[in-house]
Amino acid sequence: MGEHFHRSWRACVYLLTGLGSAFVTLLIPPVLGIGVLSTAVGGVGVVLFPRMLLGLRQWTEWHRERAAALLGVELTPRRMTLDKGVRAQWRRLRESRDVRRDLRWVLRQILVGIPAGLAAVTGTVATVLSLPMALLWWIFPADEPFRMLVSIPITNWGTALALGVGQTLAAGALTYWVFPKLAHAHATSVIHVLEPSAEELLSERVEELTESRADVLDAHGAELRRIERDLHDGTQARLVAIAMRLGVAKEALGDDAGAVARLIQEAHAGTEEAMTELRTVIRTMYPPILADRGLEGALAAVAAQSAVPVELRLGELGRLPAAIEAAAYFIVAEAVTNAAKHSGATLLTVQLSRYTGKLLIEVTDNGVGGVDESRGTGVVGIRRRAAALDGTTLVESPTGGPTAITVELPCAS
């Protein structure tokens, strides 16, 4: 009994407070409208409007916290900060789903908060003032008596006590049983409007993973460049120095040194083999030509060295993560090599373009077609390299040609 009374009291306070806040919320649409219109007046609104929405966020968060406290749930606070630069602030506001939720809440609070609050006021006033008002029946004129409940006139003390107590009990029962449900429904609607749906959470999670993947690709690219640089400038340089010393020692010993000369010769040959293998590893990790010439220059070199004429078409690629650059280089190199070996083509077309956060690679030849991946062609390697970066590969190679390999690699940063 006491617990339910406490819930009813909390619900009543919640609804009455919500009524006051709903009347304050009525001011928000015209204020935001003034902020938008002021963007055309000396550009004041350009700076002012994002701060208005920041204030709205604080206002909605207060209501969200109230609703969560009433429902007994824990919610993660929604923080909002202004980015540096007006353009960044407006882009953030334009893309933010939370801003749209805040604006929807304004309309919901006005349409729902005011009726719910007025119901709370009516119930509270009826509970508290029914009996005192009934006891003042005698001050009303006899021809216009005070009326209660279903317009029953009060003309004597007995009727006044009966109707006053009856209306007080009815209003109290209504407050006791209905207010918690009304407040619960209102708080649930607040959470529903301001909390993202399951679909929005999934979409936001995908965006977070996309951003984290871009960060991982950047970090991976930087690590590849560091390892390539360390191997090239450190390990390979020391192997070269050792090979030179062994070569000098071999020349100094001549052919008469017997077993020592043979050992030095074997060590020299082994060092040369190690350097060859090391250069191969370096090229497969992050081709030095990419670091020297960039992706455009590296692809131009692939085209120039091809046994089949290559027409290279490069769009505006912008800055790409190092891992994407390396993958694009190897994909094009593999596709060109395969076409030169197996297609019988007389012309290759390589086209790279970038759109909506993806790098599109298209390699087309006018050869005989009929690519069969089950035989372990280089297309399998292309497909695996693209899949490792969450990319896609489409191969169209009808018998008689032409063959078109299309690869999409995510490159948003």
Secondary structure, DSSP 4 states (H G I P E B T S, - for coil): -HHHHHHHHHHHHHHHHHHHHHHHHTTHHHHHHHHHHGGGSTTHHHHHHHHHHHHHHHHHHHHHHHHHHHHT---------PPSSHHHHHHHHHH-HHHHHHHHHHHHIIIIIHHHHHHHHHHHHHHHHHHHHHTTGGGS-TTS--EETTTEE--SHHHHHHHHHHHHHHHHHHHHHHHHHHHHHHHHHHHHHHSPPHHHHHHHHHHHHHHHHHHHHHHHHHHHHHHHHHIIIIIHHHHHHHHHHHHHHHHHHTTTTTHHHHHHHHHHHHHHHHHHHHHHHHHHHS-HHHHHHHHHHHHHHHHHH-SS-EEEEE-------HHHHHHHHHHHHHHHHHIIIII--S-EEEEEEEETTEEEEEEEE-S-----GGG--HHHHHHHHHHHTT-EEEEE--TT--EEEEEEEE---
